[in-house]
Amino acid sequence: MKVILSLLLLCLFSASCAPKRIQTGKVIGPYAPAIKAGKTLYISGQIALKPGTTDLVNTNFETEVVQVLENLVALLRTAGYKTSDLVQCTIYLKDINDYAEVNRIYGSYFEKGRTPTRTTIAVSNLPRNARIEISAIAYK
């Protein structure tokens, strides 16, 4: 018990365990794109912002989904994670009828058998009038 308590205290007061902000581009509000706390990476909802800008990439739904996933992957890589480290994703869709298209594209970003848990929710609106937003949690 003493060893566990000592390790916990060491982690609490160690810089390596302190939450670290991860950012790859601009944000459109007062939030961190991702926070690494210990071995867990919490990724804020990603919309299809063109890297380095606050412009939405929304030529069509497919390009929007791909950009959202690329933004998510960029945050993972910056923090030293891979898609196989994802343990949970939440997908917000303006139109639930896009569910099959999202599955087709989303599934291509994972190795077979290495998909995270997932929740998909239909919503009335998203920032910048986006059609999809994805938040995630990774663990390593």
C-alpha positions, 0 to 999 in steps of 0.5 A: 500500500505504501508503494502505491501511495508513494507512486501516486504522490510522485505522479501528482507532483511530477511534471511528467504527469501534469496535464499538457496542452496539445495544439496543431492549429488555430481554434475558434473558441476558448478551449484546448484542442487536446489535453494529455493527462498522464497516459490519457489524451482527451481530444476536443470536438474536431470540425473540418477546419483547414489546417492553420486557419479557421476556415471550414473545408466543406466542398462536400460531405466526404471532404468534410469527414476526411478533414475532420479525421485528418485533424484528429490524426494530426493531434494524435501524432503531435501527442505521440499517439496513433489511431490504435490508441483511441479508446472512445470517439463521439461523432456528432452529425447534423444529418443522421442519414449520413451515418453510412457514409461516415462509417465508410470513411471513418472505418478506413482510418483504423486497422481491422480489429483496432476500432475504439468504442463509439457513440454517434449522435444527431444534433441540430447544429454544429460550430461554423455550420459544420455537418460533422464533429468528432471528439475522442479519448486515447490511452497509451 
